[in-house]
Amino acid sequence: MAEKEELTPQDWEHIANTDDFKTLVVTKRKFILPAVIFFIVYYFALLVLVGYAPELMKTKIFGVVNLAYLFALSQFFMAWILAAIYVKKAGRFDALAEKIIGKLRK
């Protein structure tokens, strides 16, 4: 297939049915689904804890900084760490996609 050639629906069906494409989808899903679930649970944990365990979240850690403030701040770091892990994993996703594209160009 030429690089600028328009792909037809049949071409996309063929690509979607290849083992390499299925491997790419499964590999991405194995990372993305747990990462999204973790992110949502971690994000809403602050809200739930503040609502249902306010005394725990009022616990002073140092000075006027309490557990709720630290938990909220940790969400920024958690998001950055999760993004960094995704960037690292994306290299594998890209390699699998390049493999698929390479086979299509033959």
N, C-alpha and C positions, 0 to 999 in steps of 0.2 A: 504494500500500500504506500502510495506517495505521501509525503509529509503533509501537503496541503489538500489532499484528497478528502472529500466529504464522506464521512462514514454513514452507511445506511443502517436502519434498524436491524437488518440481518447481520451486519458486521458486529454491532453491539451485542446481539444475542450470542454470536459465535465467541466473542471475547468473554462474555459473562459465563459461558459454559466451559471455559478452559480451566485446567487444574491450577495453573499459575494465578489466575484471577481469583479463584476460590480460596487459594492459600492467602493471597493478599487480603481479602475481605475477612477471613477468619483471624489472621494475625492482627489486623487493626481492631477488630471487635474484642479480641482477648485483652487488649490494653485499654481501649476507649471505654468500654462498658464498666469495668471495675473502677476506672479513674473517675468517671462521671458520678457513679454511685457514691464513691468515697467523698468526692467534692460536695455533693448535695448533703450527705449525712453530716460531714464536718461543718458545713455552713449553717445548717439548721440546728446543730447541736447547741450553738451559742444561744439562739433564740429559745430553745426548749429549756436549757439550763437556767437562763435568766428568768423564764416564766415559772418553772416548777421547782427550782432550787435557788431562790434568790439569796438566801443566807450563805450558801456555799460560794456563790459568785461575788458576794460582797467581801469575801475573805481578803484582808490586806496582805499584799505580798511585800511591798516596800513603800514607805511613805503613803501617798494617796492612791497609789496604783493597786487596784484590786485584781482578782482573778478574771473577772469579766473583761477588763481592759486588756490584759495579757492574751486572753483567748481571742479577742477581736483582732489584736495586732498579729497574732500567729496566723490568722487567716490570710494575711497578705503574703507571709513567707510560704505558707502551704501552697498558695496559688502559683507563686514564682517557682517553687520546687517542682510542682506538678508540670508546669509549662516546660521547665528545663528537661525533665524526664521525657516529656513528649517529643521535644526537639531531638533528643538523642535517639529515641525509638523511631522517629520519622525517617531517619537515615535508612533503616531497614525497610520501611514501607516504600521509600523512594527506589531502593535497589530492586525490590520486587516489581514495582511499576516499570522500571527501566527494562527489566527482563521481559515483561509482557510486550512493551513497545518494540524492543529489539526483535522479538519473534514475529511481530506483525509486519515489520519493515522488510523481512526476508522474502 
